[in-house]
Amino acid sequence: MKWREEVFAEVFKNFFPKWNPEKVLDIGGGQSEVKKVLKPKKYVNVNMRYYSGEAWELENTGKRDEATADIECDLNNIKKIPLSSKSFDLVVLSQILEHLYFDAQWRISKEAKRISKKYIVVGLPNELVYYNRLRIFLGAPTIGVSEF
């Protein structure tokens, strides 16, 4: 999805302007948009074999995006991601937590904390606030960055 690449480029340019992580873990990484934007030396996408958009694309066009999971799993059921603690500069959880069961959200968040040695970026949709409804109406993306 091209719009996701554009949003990630904007987010990373503004939030991490002078930092380019060498090792990135993308949990629920879809079509690996984060990899396309950051171009890290090492990138790992933890996801189901195909995310829902790829399944639709494959079924309806006979084609599939080049992105597939490096670690295939059901994020609702995995107990531990098979990676070492503090082994990635950046862990990305973008547009994935809202698709998981509540207990899996907690478990995956704890795994992100365990695996990250520096940063975790979390993106969640919030289409209910008035300004996001207006952005949707105008065709603008609703993903933003909060600093804490």
The 8 nearest C-alpha neighbors of each residue, nearest first, counted from 0:
[[1, 2, 3, 4, 30, 32, 52, 29],
 [0, 2, 4, 3, 5, 32, 6, 30],
 [1, 3, 5, 4, 0, 6, 140, 7],
 [4, 2, 6, 5, 1, 0, 7, 32],
 [5, 3, 7, 1, 32, 2, 6, 8],
 [6, 4, 2, 8, 3, 7, 9, 1],
 [5, 7, 3, 9, 8, 4, 10, 2],
 [8, 6, 10, 4, 9, 5, 11, 3],
 [9, 7, 5, 11, 6, 10, 36, 12],
 [8, 10, 6, 12, 7, 11, 13, 5],
 [11, 9, 7, 13, 12, 8, 14, 6],
 [10, 12, 14, 15, 8, 13, 9, 7],
 [13, 11, 16, 9, 10, 15, 14, 8],
 [14, 12, 10, 11, 16, 15, 9, 8],
 [13, 15, 11, 10, 12, 16, 144, 146],
 [14, 16, 11, 18, 12, 17, 13, 19],
 [17, 15, 12, 13, 18, 14, 11, 19],
 [18, 16, 15, 19, 12, 14, 13, 11],
 [19, 17, 15, 16, 20, 11, 12, 14],
 [18, 20, 21, 37, 17, 39, 15, 16],
 [21, 19, 22, 88, 39, 18, 89, 23],
 [20, 22, 39, 40, 41, 19, 23, 88],
 [23, 21, 41, 87, 88, 20, 39, 42],
 [24, 22, 42, 89, 87, 90, 88, 41],
 [23, 25, 90, 43, 42, 44, 91, 26],
 [26, 24, 91, 44, 28, 90, 43, 27],
 [27, 25, 45, 28, 92, 44, 91, 24],
 [26, 28, 46, 45, 95, 29, 25, 92],
 [27, 29, 25, 31, 44, 26, 30, 46],
 [30, 28, 31, 27, 50, 46, 66, 32],
 [29, 31, 66, 32, 28, 64, 67, 0],
 [32, 30, 28, 34, 33, 29, 66, 35],
 [31, 33, 35, 4, 34, 30, 36, 3],
 [34, 32, 36, 31, 35, 37, 7, 4],
 [35, 33, 38, 31, 32, 37, 36, 42],
 [34, 36, 32, 33, 38, 37, 31, 4],
 [35, 37, 33, 34, 8, 38, 32, 4],
 [38, 36, 34, 39, 35, 33, 19, 20],
 [39, 37, 34, 35, 36, 40, 33, 42],
 [40, 38, 21, 41, 37, 22, 20, 42],
 [39, 41, 21, 22, 38, 42, 20, 23],
 [40, 42, 22, 39, 21, 23, 43, 38],
 [43, 41, 23, 24, 22, 39, 34, 44],
 [42, 44, 24, 69, 25, 45, 23, 41],
 [43, 45, 25, 68, 69, 28, 26, 24],
 [46, 44, 70, 26, 68, 27, 69, 71],
 [47, 45, 27, 68, 71, 72, 44, 48],
 [46, 48, 71, 72, 49, 73, 50, 68],
 [49, 47, 71, 68, 67, 46, 50, 72],
 [50, 48, 47, 53, 54, 67, 51, 68],
 [49, 51, 53, 52, 29, 47, 54, 48],
 [50, 52, 54, 53, 55, 49, 29, 56],
 [53, 51, 55, 54, 50, 56, 49, 29],
 [52, 54, 56, 55, 50, 51, 49, 57],
 [53, 55, 51, 57, 52, 56, 49, 58],
 [56, 54, 58, 52, 53, 57, 59, 51],
 [57, 55, 53, 59, 54, 58, 60, 52],
 [56, 58, 61, 62, 54, 63, 55, 60],
 [57, 59, 55, 56, 61, 60, 54, 62],
 [60, 58, 56, 57, 55, 61, 62, 54],
 [61, 59, 62, 56, 57, 58, 63, 55],
 [60, 62, 57, 58, 59, 63, 56, 55],
 [63, 61, 57, 60, 56, 64, 58, 59],
 [62, 64, 57, 53, 56, 65, 61, 54],
 [63, 65, 66, 53, 62, 30, 67, 56],
 [64, 66, 63, 67, 30, 31, 62, 53],
 [67, 65, 30, 64, 31, 68, 29, 63],
 [66, 68, 48, 49, 65, 69, 30, 44],
 [67, 69, 44, 46, 70, 71, 45, 48],
 [68, 70, 44, 43, 45, 71, 67, 46],
 [71, 69, 45, 68, 72, 44, 46, 43],
 [72, 70, 47, 46, 68, 48, 45, 69],
 [73, 71, 47, 46, 74, 70, 77, 45],
 [72, 74, 75, 76, 47, 77, 46, 71],
 [73, 75, 77, 76, 72, 103, 46, 99],
 [76, 74, 103, 73, 99, 77, 100, 104],
 [75, 77, 74, 73, 78, 103, 72, 100],
 [76, 78, 74, 79, 73, 75, 72, 80],
 [79, 77, 76, 80, 106, 107, 74, 103],
 [78, 80, 77, 81, 110, 106, 107, 82],
 [79, 81, 82, 110, 78, 77, 45, 107],
 [82, 80, 79, 83, 70, 78, 84, 77],
 [83, 81, 80, 84, 114, 86, 79, 85],
 [82, 84, 86, 114, 85, 81, 113, 80],
 [83, 85, 114, 113, 86, 82, 115, 116],
 [84, 86, 116, 114, 115, 87, 113, 83],
 [85, 87, 84, 83, 114, 115, 116, 88],
 [88, 86, 22, 115, 89, 23, 116, 85],
 [89, 87, 117, 116, 22, 20, 115, 23],
 [90, 88, 118, 23, 87, 119, 115, 117],
 [89, 91, 24, 119, 115, 25, 23, 111],
 [90, 92, 25, 120, 119, 93, 26, 121],
 [93, 91, 121, 26, 120, 95, 122, 25],
 [92, 94, 122, 121, 95, 91, 123, 27],
 [93, 95, 123, 122, 96, 92, 124, 97],
 [94, 96, 93, 98, 97, 27, 92, 99],
 [97, 95, 98, 99, 104, 94, 92, 123],
 [96, 98, 95, 99, 94, 123, 104, 100],
 [99, 97, 96, 95, 100, 94, 104, 75],
 [100, 98, 96, 97, 75, 104, 103, 101],
 [99, 101, 103, 102, 75, 104, 98, 97],
 [102, 100, 104, 103, 99, 105, 96, 97],
 [101, 103, 105, 104, 100, 106, 75, 99],
 [102, 104, 106, 75, 100, 105, 101, 107],
 [105, 103, 101, 107, 102, 106, 96, 99],
 [104, 106, 108, 102, 103, 107, 109, 101],
 [105, 107, 103, 109, 108, 104, 110, 102],
 [108, 106, 110, 104, 109, 105, 103, 111],
 [109, 107, 111, 105, 110, 106, 104, 112],
 [110, 108, 112, 106, 107, 111, 113, 105],
 [109, 111, 107, 113, 112, 108, 114, 106],
 [112, 110, 108, 114, 109, 113, 115, 107],
 [111, 113, 109, 110, 115, 114, 108, 119],
 [112, 114, 110, 84, 111, 115, 85, 109],
 [115, 113, 84, 85, 111, 112, 86, 110],
 [116, 114, 85, 87, 112, 117, 113, 90],
 [115, 117, 85, 88, 87, 86, 114, 118],
 [116, 118, 88, 115, 89, 119, 87, 85],
 [119, 117, 89, 115, 88, 90, 120, 116],
 [118, 120, 90, 89, 91, 121, 115, 111],
 [119, 121, 91, 92, 90, 118, 122, 93],
 [122, 120, 92, 93, 91, 119, 123, 94],
 [121, 123, 93, 94, 92, 120, 124, 142],
 [124, 122, 94, 125, 93, 121, 97, 96],
 [125, 123, 126, 94, 142, 122, 141, 97],
 [126, 124, 127, 123, 128, 131, 141, 142],
 [125, 127, 131, 128, 132, 124, 141, 129],
 [128, 126, 125, 129, 132, 131, 130, 124],
 [127, 129, 131, 130, 126, 132, 125, 133],
 [128, 130, 132, 131, 133, 127, 126, 134],
 [129, 131, 133, 132, 128, 134, 126, 127],
 [132, 130, 134, 126, 133, 129, 128, 141],
 [131, 133, 129, 135, 130, 134, 126, 136],
 [132, 134, 136, 130, 131, 135, 137, 129],
 [135, 133, 131, 139, 137, 136, 132, 138],
 [136, 134, 138, 132, 137, 133, 139, 131],
 [135, 137, 133, 134, 138, 132, 139, 131],
 [138, 136, 134, 135, 139, 133, 132, 140],
 [137, 139, 135, 136, 134, 140, 133, 141],
 [138, 140, 134, 135, 137, 141, 136, 133],
 [141, 139, 142, 134, 138, 135, 6, 2],
 [142, 140, 131, 143, 139, 134, 124, 135],
 [143, 141, 140, 124, 6, 122, 144, 123],
 [144, 142, 141, 145, 10, 122, 6, 140],
 [143, 145, 10, 146, 142, 14, 122, 121],
 [146, 144, 147, 143, 14, 121, 122, 120],
 [145, 147, 144, 14, 120, 143, 121, 13],
 [146, 145, 144, 120, 14, 119, 121, 118]]
